[in-house]
């Protein structure tokens, strides 16, 4: 009996049931949290006995399966499966023995008391004979039962506290718990209501029983640290002309007995002392105090070691010829280049009128070409010290402000030169897109207008319309910001960029003569820092350029630009790139190759997938499809050469290999994917199309992360390399999982047409496509898992917690569980069928869509865009579900296709 019980417990069926429980529970909790608050979600799901039991049982189940299957004989598989156990141990240590809290310090004050993140019911008893204190960790749910009965003994007497009622109140983004309790002492009972929640100090209430007074409080408790921190100075820097903070930091002194030392805490630079970490979290509205997150994490190193082993194991698994992925690759006649492609993934103006701008623009657009091109050829020094053509800066600025490289037919140099020379007119250019209707209303943008101008942000008395709203948004913690607040902050940043362009503050084009640091300055800085004739020269050069461009005197403008160029060569020639490099960079900017390749790859990839589908259905048209393969192969080769040229050009311009950061890595991965397709394109139109889709997805991902080029400092926490990798890897995984869903749907269509006796070629195509589908899911799940845990590292290093059960975090976790189930269904004999995998891979993508879109618009949280009433579910969702249901119903009757067996040519057994 015991043997049968152990066999059942350590079976893959039990694994899948436990994973399903964890996934369904977590998914449900996100909706519970959205409506009833985080405390209810934690009580009912995340920290409930049944969910924690499922986690522990899943861990024991995994350990037993590792032992039963002797996974140590297959090192990669053993490594990444064991890593989950190590991560679980680290998480358990942190959960049960770690501590989190908030430390608030005012300038000039010392503090060693922090507020716990967990809520407590705190009872203090005052009698003539003394004072007693007792606390009980309590969290309450707006759903279900919260009953409790606590007895507090003091002296020879007792006081009891009983639960009466709990209400969750939510108003906008603010929420609060209302706890009603009954307190009894020597036969007398009184009821009171306590207001409080996790992460905030409660409001104490005192009950008088004559010779005893009881003070009760519900909320975070005060925890005393073994040392103190003194805030010497809180420093907040804002962007010029903006209320948005560019950075903030706390200058503190650690006071620990006889030992003391100074330290500067700022975002992504915490203080680590005696096992505690202090992270810059927020600040007081008067800017005279700081708020630090505090973290004591004893499980950090087991967790980090688990992350490392997980990544190594998953990567090794893709190279291991004995792994499932290795066998699928061999079956598909794919080799190292495809693997290499995947694994490389692992960085106040003078008044004018809008009408005057409309009159001015056509003539300016027609006549300013030559001057704008010459302006773009000047050299500027970037904030990081790179010397680049002004055209590169203009391209980044216009892309950041407008989201495009073209504004009403004008190129970047024309737009930015116009903004520099005629700011009083360009302040009316509707160039900044505003998505939020509420924000458009705040700006006073006319109905139906999607773009706002700089002038729209100011009232007639030059009052900045967004001032109060931006200040309020910046005071909110990131997790409390919705769509409106985030778009408001982004708009404020873009307006700040426009303001700096108007005053030339971003154009560091004047080298300081004889400066040992080789610093270049913008015109205003140069006029302030330079002296004597050099200052007069800068003033003259600047005024002549601005005045001639403003007056439309384009020959004079060209002469002014040439004089500025001569100045640059006279005092900064050592830093100026060669003319060949300047020309190459200007050509690279104009070419705009990689964003353009995105659409080409995705379009032709889709067409080739459709052609492959047609080839399966018309096997007799072999000659026609053979010619199509030759033409498509030639096109693939041409695109590959173009992609290679772009990488080589970037290499030449940058002076280093084009995989030094996340963006370049994705360009390189896309190139490697194309190389794999080039080598194996003759095998199948489907595989060739899938290759181009993968290459397009990688390029698309690269430009998602580069939509807002970083010209000014952004929110400090986002300036993290970990974040770039995290977003890039996870987003790229969506492409593979999406490809798996697409192939799954194609396979279902083939099942509808399946007839083994009349059309045996369909069965062969199904087997092949299912193999590609499974391989894509393995890559996607590996990337999703690694990317998710990289996000945990980033979160822990930035603000001291791996995981906060934020809805988007949770749905990424749900997606991992879903795809883990999908890929392990084949280990159950009756489910090891192509029909099952195709159906599962298609529907599993719904979890990704929920992660990427559903959370953004329907659930609130750190990663969410939700604000106010949720957006109605689009009609295409219901149509897609209806089409899917009909397709599966039609395919169902032909579902009994035998599983792949050992010994056959198309065997891809584990």
WOKA-V210572 format. One line per field, one symbol per residue. phi: phi as a letter, one per 30 degrees, with the letter a starting at -180 (. if undefined). psi: psi as a letter, one per 20 degrees, with the letter a starting at -180 (. if undefined). burial: b if it has 9 or more other ideal C-beta (glycine too) atoms within 8 Angstrom, else e. Layout:
phi: ???
psi: ???
burial: ???
This chain:
phi: .ddddddddccdddedddddddddddddddddddcbjdddddddbecddddddddddddddddddeddchdddbeeddddddedddddddddddddbdbbabccbceiccbbcccddddbccbbccbedlbbbbbbdbbbcdbicbeabbcccbicbbbcbbdcabbccbbicdbaccccbccbbhicbbcbcccladibddcdbccccidbbccbabldcdccddabccddaccbccdeibcdddabbcdbbdcbidcaacaccbeibdccbhiccccdcaadedicabbcdcbcbdcddeddddddddddddddedcddddeddddddddhcbeeddddddddd..cddbbedddddddeddddccedddddddddcbcdecjdcbdeeddddddddddciacbbhicdedddddddddbddcddcddbcdbddeddddddideeicccccddddbdddidddceddddddddddedcdceedddddddeddddddeddecidccdccdddiddchdcbdedddddcdbieddddddddddddddddddiddddddddddddddddddcbddcddddddddddddddddhdddddedddddddddddddddddddbddcdddddddddddddddddddddddddddddedddibedbdbddddddddddddddddddcdddadddddddddddddddddedddcdcedccdceedddbdedededdddddddddddddddddddddddddcdaedcbdddddddedddddeddddddddddddddddddddedddcbibdbbhdededdddddddddddedcdddcedcdbeddddddddddddddddddceddcbbdlecccdaidddededddddddddddddddddedcddddddcdjdecdbdd
psi: ggghghgghkrhghghgghgggggggghhhhghhhjrhggggghfgjqhhghghgghhghggghggghjlhiinggghghghhhgggggghgggghirqqappppqpiqqpjpqpqhqqqoppppprhiapqpqqpopqqpiqapjpqoppoppcjrqpqpqpgqpppppociqqqpopprpppolippqqrppprrqjqpaoqpppokejppppqqpaqrpppqjrqppohpppppqqpjqipphqqqoorpponcipqqqqoprpjmrpopliqpppogarqhjkjqqopppponijghhgghggghgggghghhhioiirggghgghhjkqbghgghggiih..prpqaqhhhghhhgggghhijggghgggiirpqprhjjppqqhhgggggghhggijrjpoliprghgghhghghmhhgiiipniopohphhhhghikpqpipiqqrhhhiprhjjpohjgggggghhhqqhiipagggghgggghgghgggghghjjiinnioqppkphilpqqrggghhhhrqbhhghgggggghggggghhiknhghgghghhhgghgghgikhhiprqhghggghgggghglgghhhghgggghgghhghhhghhghmiilggghghhhgghhggggghghgggggggghggghjrplkirgghghggggghghgghhhjhigphghgghghggghggggghigijgnqngrpaphhilphggggggggghhhhgghhgggghgggghhhhhjpnhhhmhhhgghggghhggggghhggghggggghghhhgggghhgjkqhpjkqghgghggghggghgggijhiiogiimqhgggggghghhihhghgghggghiiqqahjqjppbqqpqpqhhghgghgggggggghihikhlpqrpqqiqhkplr.
burial: eeeeebebbbbbebbbebbbbbbebbbbbbbbbbebbebbbbbbbbebeebbebbebbbbbbbbbbeeeebeebebbbbbbbbbbbbbbbbbbbeeebebbbbbbbbeebbbbbbbbbbbbbbbbebeeeebeebbebbbbbeeebebebebebeeeebbbbbeebebeeeeeebbbbbbbbbbbeeeebbbbbbbbbebebeebebebeebbbbbbbbbbbbebebbbbbbebebebbeebbbeebbbbbbbbbbeeeeeebbbbbbebbebeebbbbbbebbeeeebbbbbbbbbbbbebbbbbbebbbbbbbbbbbbeebbbbbbbbbbeebebbbbbbbbbebeeeebeeebbeebbeebbeebeebbbbbbbbbbbbeeeebbbbbbbbbbbbbbbbeeeebeebebbbbbbbbbbbbbbbbbbbbbebebebbbebbebeeebebbbbebbbeeeeeebbbebbbebbebeeeebbbbbbbbbbbbbbbbbbbbbbebbbbbbbbbeeeeebebbbbbbbbeebeeebbebbbebbebbbebbeeeebebbbbbbbbbbebbbebbeebbbeeebbebbbbbbeeebbeebbebbbebbbbbbbbbbbbbeeeeeeeebeebbeebbebbbebbebbbbbbebbbbbeeeebbeebbbbbbbbbbbbbbbbbebbeeebbbbbbbbbbbbbbbbbbbebeeeeebbebebbebbebbbbbbbbbbbbbbbbbbbbbbbbbbbbbbbbbeeeeeeebbbbbbbbbbbbbbbbbbbbbbbbbbbbbbbbbbbbbebbbeebbbbbbbbbbbbbbbbbbbbbbebeeebbbbbbbbbbbebbebbbbbbebbbbbbbbbbbebbeeeeeeeeeeeeeeeebeebbeebeebbebebbeeeeebbbee
